[in-house]
């Protein structure tokens, strides 16, 4: 693995094979399938988001898995006939962000408009290189606002990370801007949503929303890629991480039919841009935890700060000798945050958070005792670098021997005690299982409560550290009974931080014959790889795990000798029985491949039917019907403009 793109002798691993972008988009088209599709899926749609760079001609460039224009890939399940049949239909669409529309209307641009994350994290990137890449972006954005442009770039988000549903809107998310509304089931782009209003809707009026007002509103509207929706109150909870103090702000949006408004919220039931005190610098902050009564913000020693350049440090830098800090506060009172500190780590995804209550023996009243968090804990920031085909930098400061840990990513349990108002103690912090574990999900209705099961992805053919040495591909889907393992850990606590409740590896778990094993693994056939799975519940199910997992899968036997996909390579959507994690009950053959991407979501029949009205959709720009301007001055300006675009290409 080399940090110099010009020295690579093979194609970039995240621009080749089934990571390679595709340019073909399709409207809803019927798909053949084998097996039996549960009728519980009727009327719903599974959609996955991911980066798919539309400007991809310069293949020797820096690239990162998290880069690229957002592309949605979905399978809608339409009822067919009166006998309970279902017809799956495939659809994929680019998200028509400002960046995407500007790029496709500027044919001279052969590389993405935005700098690659790989450029920002590369230890070999000089101050001059990064400055020039940022300056190029600023010039292209400025140029998009001048005459001759078909799409001004007002927001730089590519909306390529995740999806959620809130209050009649399907929303695509990314850290560098507000959510973008998407129409189901066709996946057309509606417009940006700021908490108060959404472009493209009949009543697109309201206040400034997430961004607020003032010169810094552009940064304040940048929203976590993983907002949370309370399954009971339907509140939408988000945080906004920026480069200027107070660094993190926090917002809550209540649904239109919410009747009871707390006195800490505005009369509209919204709560915008509240500062979270106690964070001292800009951080790469991707996810957070939300329980019924509390929110958990993670201030980890992974900076994302353009001002690092003035200190001769990379924009993205990890300090293994720093501290991981967890800020816990009541849902509507971020000013009451309590900070809990522990050993340095990275966490990009949390699985669940919930409150623990005790009963006062004297008064008989319930009291808040602690807040629990389950998250995927990494012992370093290596994933940030490996996802850009970069070698992680060697720490400049030695990590104390007693704090050194092997390279791993495991599902961890944290318990933050609230007993003493003067002591912030992490009572439990240890791994539930020794196997690699990422892309966590659970039954949506069980979130923010003590959910029993967490689903995720793993690798079965190597250690996590070895997997970081190549493009990370997942060939195992995992189901963990966290309730059982947490109880085991409480009864026989492992070593704090480095300890693990279940120390078995993947092969040992696969060999288990115990029907009640707290860890179940569905291993993909040789050569096949999965993507993040999503749980869909059985409508008349009783148990929490009564339902199915949906995942896009790809057979790499379709790769050519040079590692690139055959022209006709195709993916499938598998429906896996979630109770036993053994049976694929249906395989849907898709008309094209689905590149390995990021996060998806299941939208139920009710979600699709209850979408808010749409007045207009975002459209691809069309050729002007009016006669082009022919004045000498205009032609001279357009020649200058084309020359500028070519020089910045």
C-alpha positions in Angstrom: 0.0 0.0 0.0 1.5 3.3 -1.1 0.5 6.9 -0.2 1.7 8.2 -3.6 -0.9 7.8 -6.3 1.6 8.1 -9.0 3.5 5.1 -7.8 0.6 2.7 -7.8 1.0 -0.1 -10.3 -2.5 -1.4 -10.0 -5.9 0.3 -10.2 -7.1 2.1 -7.1 -8.8 -0.6 -5.0 -11.8 1.6 -4.4 -12.2 2.5 -8.1 -12.0 -1.1 -9.4 -13.7 -4.5 -9.1 -17.2 -4.1 -7.6 -16.1 -0.9 -5.9 -15.9 0.7 -9.4 -18.6 3.3 -10.1 -21.3 2.6 -12.7 -22.9 5.3 -14.9 -26.0 3.5 -16.0 -29.2 4.5 -14.2 -32.6 2.8 -14.6 -36.2 3.5 -13.7 -38.2 0.8 -12.1 -37.7 -2.4 -14.0 -39.1 -5.9 -13.1 -36.6 -8.5 -11.8 -36.7 -12.3 -11.9 -36.2 -14.1 -8.6 -36.0 -17.6 -7.1 -37.6 -18.7 -3.8 -40.5 -17.1 -2.0 -40.7 -13.4 -1.2 -42.6 -12.8 2.1 -45.8 -10.9 1.5 -44.9 -8.8 4.5 -42.6 -6.9 2.1 -45.4 -5.9 -0.2 -45.6 -2.2 -0.9 -42.2 -1.5 0.7 -38.8 -0.7 -0.7 -35.2 -1.4 0.3 -32.8 1.3 -0.7 -29.1 1.7 -0.3 -26.9 4.8 -0.6 -23.2 5.1 -1.6 -20.6 7.2 -3.4 -20.5 6.8 -7.2 -18.3 9.5 -8.8 -19.7 10.7 -12.1 -16.4 12.5 -13.0 -14.0 9.5 -12.9 -11.7 9.8 -15.9 -8.5 10.4 -14.1 -8.0 7.0 -12.5 -4.6 7.8 -11.2 -6.0 10.3 -8.8 -6.6 10.2 -5.0 -9.8 8.4 -4.2 -11.5 7.3 -1.0 -14.4 4.9 -0.3 -16.4 7.8 1.3 -16.0 10.1 -1.8 -18.3 10.3 -4.8 -21.7 11.5 -5.9 -24.6 9.9 -4.1 -26.3 7.1 -5.9 -29.4 5.3 -4.6 -30.1 1.7 -5.5 -33.5 0.2 -4.6 -35.7 -2.8 -4.9 -39.5 -2.1 -4.6 -41.8 -4.9 -3.8 -45.1 -4.5 -5.7 -48.2 -6.6 -4.9 -49.1 -8.8 -7.9 -52.5 -10.3 -8.4 -55.0 -11.4 -5.8 -53.1 -14.5 -4.6 -50.5 -12.7 -2.5 -47.8 -12.6 -5.1 -45.0 -10.0 -5.3 -43.1 -8.5 -8.2 -39.7 -7.0 -7.3 -38.6 -4.0 -9.3 -35.1 -2.6 -9.5 -34.3 1.2 -9.7 -31.1 3.2 -9.3 -30.7 7.0 -9.6 -28.1 9.6 -8.9 -29.0 12.1 -6.2 -29.3 15.4 -8.1 -27.2 17.5 -5.7 -25.8 20.9 -6.7 -22.3 19.3 -7.0 -23.6 16.5 -9.3 -25.6 18.8 -11.6 -22.8 21.3 -11.8 -20.3 18.5 -12.7 -22.4 17.0 -15.5 -23.0 20.4 -17.1 -19.2 21.1 -17.1 -17.9 18.5 -19.5 -14.3 19.6 -19.2 -14.2 18.4 -15.5 -12.7 14.9 -15.4 -12.2 14.6 -11.7 -14.6 15.3 -8.8 -15.3 18.9 -7.9 -14.6 18.3 -4.3 -11.1 17.3 -2.9 -10.9 13.6 -2.1 -10.9 12.6 1.6 -7.7 10.6 0.7 -5.9 13.9 -0.2 -6.9 15.4 3.2 -5.8 12.4 5.3 -2.7 11.5 3.3 0.4 12.2 5.5 2.4 12.9 2.3 0.0 15.6 1.1 1.9 18.8 1.3 0.4 22.1 2.5 0.6 23.3 -1.1 -1.2 20.3 -2.5 -4.1 20.5 -0.1 -4.3 24.3 -0.5 -4.4 24.0 -4.3 -7.1 21.3 -4.2 -9.3 23.4 -1.9 -8.6 26.5 -4.0 -9.7 24.5 -7.1 -13.0 23.7 -5.5 -13.6 27.3 -4.4 -12.9 28.5 -7.9 -15.2 25.9 -9.5 -18.0 26.8 -7.0 -17.5 30.5 -7.7 -17.5 29.8 -11.5 -20.8 28.0 -11.1 -22.4 31.2 -10.0 -21.3 33.2 -13.0 -23.1 33.6 -16.3 -23.0 30.6 -18.5 -23.6 28.1 -15.7 -26.6 25.8 -15.6 -26.3 24.9 -11.9 -24.9 27.1 -9.2 -23.3 25.1 -6.3 -25.0 26.5 -3.2 -24.4 23.4 -1.0 -21.4 21.1 -1.3 -23.0 17.9 0.1 -23.0 14.9 -2.2 -25.7 13.1 0.0 -23.9 9.8 -0.5 -23.9 8.2 3.0 -27.2 7.0 4.5 -31.0 7.1 4.4 -33.8 7.6 6.9 -37.5 8.3 7.0 -39.1 11.1 9.1 -42.5 12.8 9.0 -43.4 11.8 5.5 -40.0 12.3 4.0 -37.3 9.9 2.8 -34.0 11.7 3.4 -30.5 11.0 2.1 -27.6 12.3 4.3 -24.0 13.3 4.2 -21.8 15.2 6.7 -21.2 18.2 4.5 -24.7 19.6 4.2 -28.4 19.2 5.2 -30.5 16.1 4.2 -31.8 15.8 0.7 -35.4 14.6 0.3 -36.0 11.6 -2.1 -39.3 10.4 -3.6 -40.3 6.8 -3.2 -40.3 4.4 -5.0 -38.7 6.0 -8.1 -35.9 7.6 -6.1 -36.3 10.9 -7.8 -34.6 13.9 -6.0 -37.0 16.4 -4.4 -34.8 19.0 -2.7 -32.8 20.1 0.4 -34.5 19.9 3.8 -33.5 22.2 6.6 -35.9 21.1 9.4 -38.4 23.9 8.6 -38.9 23.6 4.9 -38.1 21.3 1.9 -37.4 22.5 -1.6 -39.9 21.0 -4.1 -42.8 20.8 -1.6 -46.0 22.9 -2.0 -45.5 24.8 1.2 -41.7 25.4 1.0 -41.8 28.3 3.4 -40.5 28.6 6.9 -37.5 29.8 8.9 -33.8 29.2 8.3 -33.8 25.9 10.1 -30.6 24.0 10.8 -28.3 26.7 9.4 -29.8 29.6 11.3 -28.8 33.0 10.0 -25.5 34.8 9.7 -22.2 34.3 7.9 -21.6 30.9 9.4 -25.0 29.4 8.6 -23.5 27.5 5.7 -21.4 25.4 8.1 -24.0 25.1 10.8 -26.4 23.3 8.5 -23.8 20.5 8.0 -25.6 17.5 9.6 -24.5 14.1 10.8 -25.0 11.3 8.3 -26.8 9.3 11.0 -29.7 11.3 12.5 -32.0 9.3 14.8 -35.8 9.1 14.8 -37.5 8.1 18.0 -39.8 5.2 17.1 -42.5 6.5 19.6 -42.4 10.3 19.6 -41.1 10.5 16.0 -38.7 13.2 16.9 -35.8 13.7 14.6 -32.5 14.2 16.5 -29.3 15.5 14.8 -26.0 17.1 15.5 -24.0 19.6 13.4 -20.2 19.3 13.6 -18.2 22.4 12.3 -14.7 23.9 12.3 -15.5 26.9 14.6 -16.5 27.1 18.3 -18.6 25.7 19.9 -17.8 23.0 17.2 -20.9 20.9 17.8 -24.5 22.0 17.7 -27.6 20.0 18.3 -31.2 20.1 16.8 -34.5 18.3 17.3 -37.4 18.3 14.8 -40.8 17.1 15.9 -43.4 15.7 13.4 -46.2 17.8 12.2 -48.8 15.9 14.2 -47.0 16.1 17.5 -49.5 17.5 20.0 -47.5 18.1 23.2 -44.8 20.7 23.0 -42.2 20.9 25.8 -41.5 24.4 27.3 -37.9 24.0 26.2 -38.9 23.9 22.6 -40.2 26.6 20.3 -43.9 26.8 19.5 -43.3 25.0 16.3 -41.9 22.0 18.2 -38.4 22.5 16.9 -35.1 23.0 18.6 -32.2 24.2 16.4 -28.5 24.7 16.7 -28.1 24.5 20.5 -24.5 24.5 21.5 -23.0 21.4 23.1 -20.4 22.8 25.5 -17.1 21.2 26.4 -15.7 20.4 23.0 -12.3 22.1 22.5 -11.5 21.5 18.8 -13.0 20.4 15.5 -13.4 16.6 15.1 -14.4 14.0 12.6 -17.7 13.1 14.2 -19.9 10.7 12.3 -22.5 9.2 14.6 -23.9 9.5 18.1 -26.2 7.7 20.6 -29.8 8.5 21.5 -31.9 6.9 24.2 -35.4 7.8 25.3 -34.2 10.4 27.7 -30.5 11.1 26.8 -28.2 11.9 24.0 -24.5 10.8 23.7 -22.0 12.9 21.8 -18.6 11.3 21.1 -15.6 13.6 21.2 -12.8 11.3 20.0 -9.1 12.1 19.3 -9.7 12.2 15.5 -9.5 15.8 14.3 -11.0 17.1 11.1 -9.8 20.7 11.0 -8.5 22.7 8.1 -6.7 24.9 10.6 -4.4 21.9 11.2 -2.5 23.1 8.1 -1.3 26.1 9.9 0.2 23.7 12.5 1.9 21.6 9.8 -0.5 18.8 10.6 -2.8 16.9 8.2 -6.4 18.1 8.0 -7.4 14.7 9.5 -5.2 13.6 12.3 -5.5 10.9 15.0 -3.8 11.1 18.4 -3.5 7.6 19.9 -2.3 9.2 23.2 -5.4 11.4 23.4 -8.6 10.7 25.3 -12.0 9.5 24.0 -14.7 11.6 25.6 -18.4 10.8 25.7 -20.8 13.6 26.4 -24.1 12.5 28.0 -27.0 15.0 28.4 -30.8 15.0 28.8 -32.4 15.0 25.4 -33.6 18.6 25.4 -30.8 20.1 27.6 -27.4 19.9 26.0 -26.1 22.6 28.4 -26.2 19.9 31.1 -23.7 17.6 29.4 -21.5 15.4 31.5 -18.2 14.2 30.0 -16.8 10.7 30.6 -13.2 10.0 29.6 -11.4 6.8 28.6 -8.7 5.4 26.4 -8.2 6.7 22.8 -10.3 5.0 20.2 -12.4 5.6 17.0 -16.1 5.0 16.7 -17.9 5.6 13.4 -21.1 3.7 14.1 -23.3 3.2 17.2 -25.8 0.4 17.3 -28.1 1.4 20.2 -28.5 3.4 23.4 -30.9 3.1 26.2 -31.6 4.3 29.8 -31.4 2.1 32.9 -33.8 2.9 35.8 -33.8 1.9 39.4 -36.5 2.2 42.1 -35.8 4.2 45.2 -36.3 1.8 48.1 -37.7 4.7 50.3 -39.9 6.7 47.9 -40.7 3.9 45.5 -40.1 6.2 42.6 -38.1 5.4 39.5 -34.7 7.1 39.2 -32.4 7.4 36.2 -29.4 5.2 37.1 -27.2 5.0 33.9 -27.1 5.4 30.1 -26.0 2.4 28.0 -24.3 2.5 24.6 -23.4 -0.2 22.1 -21.0 0.8 19.4 -18.4 -0.5 17.0 -15.0 0.5 18.6 -11.8 0.7 16.6 -8.5 0.7 18.3 -7.0 3.2 15.8 -8.0 5.4 12.8 -6.5 2.9 10.3 -9.9 2.5 8.6 -9.9 6.2 7.6 -6.6 5.7 5.7 -7.1 2.2 4.3 -10.5 3.3 2.8 -8.3 5.6 0.7 -5.7 2.9 -0.1 -3.3 4.7 2.2 -0.9 3.4 4.9 -1.8 4.7 8.3 0.9 7.1 9.6 3.2 5.9 12.4 2.4 7.7 15.6 4.9 10.4 16.5 4.3 9.9 20.2 4.7 6.5 21.8 1.5 5.0 23.2 2.0 3.8 26.8 2.6 0.1 27.0 -0.4 -0.6 29.2 -2.7 1.1 26.6 -1.5 -0.7 23.5 -4.1 -2.8 21.8 -4.2 -5.0 18.8 -5.7 -3.7 15.6 -9.4 -4.6 15.8 -13.0 -3.4 15.4 -15.4 -5.0 17.8 -18.9 -4.5 19.2 -18.5 -2.8 22.5 -20.7 -2.1 25.5 -20.5 1.1 27.6 -22.4 2.0 30.7 -22.3 5.6 31.9 -23.3 6.0 35.5 -25.5 8.8 36.6 -25.6 7.9 40.3 -23.3 10.7 41.5 -23.7 14.2 40.1 -20.0 14.9 40.9 -18.3 11.7 39.5 -18.6 10.7 35.9 -17.8 7.0 35.9 -17.8 4.5 33.0 -18.9 1.5 34.9 -18.6 -1.0 32.1 -16.6 -0.8 28.9 -15.6 -4.1 27.1 -16.1 -6.0 23.9 -19.1 -8.3 23.6 -17.4 -10.5 21.0 -13.9 -10.9 19.6 -15.0 -11.1 16.0 -14.6 -8.1 13.7 -18.0 -6.2 13.6 -19.1 -3.1 11.7 -22.2 -1.6 9.9 -24.5 -2.3 12.9 -28.3 -2.3 12.7 -31.3 -3.5 14.6 -35.1 -3.6 14.5 -36.1 0.0 14.2 -39.0 -0.4 16.7 -36.5 -1.7 19.3 -34.1 1.2 19.1 -33.6 3.5 22.2 -34.7 0.5 24.4 -32.8 -2.5 25.6 -33.0 -4.3 22.3 -32.0 -7.9 22.3 -30.4 -8.3 18.9 -27.8 -6.3 16.9 -27.0 -7.3 13.3 -23.8 -6.4 11.4 -21.1 -7.4 9.0 -17.8 -9.3 9.5 -14.9 -11.0 7.7 -14.3 -14.7 8.1 -11.1 -15.2 6.1 -8.7 -12.9 7.9 -8.2 -10.8 11.0 -9.5 -7.2 11.0 -6.0 -5.9 10.8 -5.2 -8.0 7.7 -8.5 -6.9 6.1 -7.4 -3.2 6.5 -4.5 -4.0 4.1 -6.9 -4.3 1.2 -10.2 -3.1 0.1 -12.5 -4.1 2.9 -15.1 -6.6 1.7 -17.5 -8.5 4.0 -18.4 -12.1 3.6 -20.3 -12.7 6.8 -23.5 -11.4 8.2 -23.7 -11.5 12.0 -26.5 -11.5 14.6 -25.5 -11.0 18.2 -27.8 -11.4 21.2 -26.4 -8.5 23.1 -28.8 -9.0 26.0 -27.2 -12.4 26.9 -23.6 -11.2 26.4 -24.1 -8.0 28.5 -25.5 -10.1 31.3 -22.6 -12.4 31.1 -20.2 -9.5 31.2 -21.9 -8.0 34.3 -21.8 -11.3 36.1 -18.2 -12.0 35.2 -16.7 -8.6 34.1 -13.9 -8.8 31.6 -10.8 -6.6 31.8 -11.9 -3.0 31.4 -11.5 -1.8 27.8 -9.3 -4.6 26.5 -11.5 -7.5 27.8 -14.1 -9.5 25.8 -17.1 -11.5 26.9 -17.1 -14.1 24.0 -13.5 -14.7 22.8 -14.4 -17.2 20.0 -13.4 -16.5 16.4 -15.6 -16.8 13.4 -14.7 -20.4 12.6 -15.5 -21.5 16.2 -18.9 -19.8 16.1 -19.7 -21.3 12.8 -18.8 -24.8 14.2 -21.2 -24.3 17.1 -24.2 -26.7 17.3 -25.9 -24.7 20.1 -29.3 -23.6 18.8 -29.3 -20.9 21.6 -25.8 -19.6 20.7 -25.8 -15.8 21.4 -23.9 -15.3 18.2 -25.1 -16.5 14.8 -23.2 -16.1 11.5 -24.4 -16.4 8.0 -21.3 -17.0 5.9 -21.4 -16.1 2.2 -20.5 -18.8 -0.3 -16.9 -18.7 -1.5 -16.3 -15.7 -3.7 -19.5 -13.9 -2.7 -19.6 -10.7 -0.7 -22.4 -8.9 1.1 -23.2 -5.3 2.0 -24.8 -3.8 5.1 -28.0 -5.7 5.9 -31.3 -4.3 7.1 -33.9 -6.0 9.3 -37.5 -6.2 8.1 -40.0 -7.4 10.8 -42.7 -10.0 10.2 -46.1 -8.2 10.6 -47.6 -10.8 12.9 -44.3 -11.8 14.5 -43.9 -12.1 18.3 -40.2 -12.3 18.9 -37.9 -9.3 18.2 -35.9 -11.3 15.6 -39.0 -12.6 13.8 -38.3 -11.3 10.3 -35.7 -11.1 7.5 -32.4 -9.5 6.6 -32.0 -7.9 3.2 -28.6 -7.4 1.6 -27.1 -6.7 -1.8 -24.6 -9.5 -2.7 -22.0 -9.9 -5.5 -20.2 -13.0 -6.9 -16.6 -12.0 -7.6 -16.2 -14.9 -9.9 -17.6 -12.4 -12.4 -14.3 -10.5 -12.1 -11.8 -10.7 -15.0 -8.1 -11.6 -14.5 -7.2 -7.9 -14.2 -9.7 -7.6 -11.3 -12.2 -5.5 -13.2 -15.9 -6.6 -13.5 -17.1 -8.2 -16.7 -19.3 -5.9 -18.7 -22.4 -7.9 -17.9 -21.7 -8.4 -14.2 -24.8 -8.4 -12.0 -25.6 -8.4 -8.3 -28.5 -10.0 -6.4 -30.6 -9.0 -3.4 -30.9 -11.8 -0.9 -33.6 -12.2 1.7 -32.3 -14.2 4.7 -34.4 -15.6 7.5 -33.2 -13.7 10.6 -34.1 -16.2 13.4 -31.8 -19.0 12.4 -29.4 -17.0 10.1 -29.1 -20.1 7.9 -31.7 -19.9 5.1 -31.8 -17.6 2.0 -35.5 -17.7 1.3 -35.4 -15.6 -1.9 -32.7 -14.4 -4.4 -33.6 -11.5 -6.6 -31.6 -11.2 -9.8 -30.8 -7.5 -10.6 -30.3 -6.2 -14.1 -26.8 -4.8 -13.2 -24.3 -4.9 -10.4 -24.5 -2.8 -7.3 -21.1 -1.4 -6.3 -20.1 -2.0 -2.7 -21.5 1.0 -0.9 -22.4 2.4 2.5 -25.8 2.5 4.3 -29.3 1.6 3.4 -32.8 1.6 4.9 -36.1 -0.3 4.7 -39.1 1.8 3.8 -42.4 0.2 4.7 -45.6 0.3 2.7 -46.9 2.9 5.1 -43.8 5.0 4.6 -44.3 5.0 0.9 -48.0 5.7 1.0 -47.7 8.5 3.6 -45.2 10.7 1.8 -45.8 14.4 1.8 -47.0 16.0 -1.4 -44.4 17.0 -4.0 -44.8 20.1 -6.2 -41.7 19.6 -8.3 -38.7 17.4 -8.6 -35.1 18.3 -9.3 -34.4 17.6 -13.0 -31.4 17.1 -15.2 -30.6 20.3 -17.0 -31.9 20.5 -20.6 -30.5 22.4 -23.5 -31.7 25.9 -23.6 -34.6 26.4 -26.0 -33.8 30.0 -26.5 -31.4 31.1 -29.2 -27.8 31.2 -27.8 -26.4 34.7 -27.3 -24.2 35.7 -30.2 -22.6 39.0 -29.1 -18.9 39.3 -29.3 -18.6 40.0 -25.6 -20.6 36.9 -24.7 -18.6 34.7 -27.0 -15.4 36.0 -25.5 -16.6 35.4 -21.9 -17.6 31.8 -22.8 -14.2 31.2 -24.3 -12.6 32.4 -21.1 -15.0 30.3 -19.1 -14.2 27.1 -21.1 -10.5 27.8 -20.7 -10.8 28.2 -16.9 -12.8 24.9 -16.7 -10.2 23.1 -18.8 -7.3 24.4 -16.6 -9.2 23.3 -13.5 -10.2 19.9 -14.9 
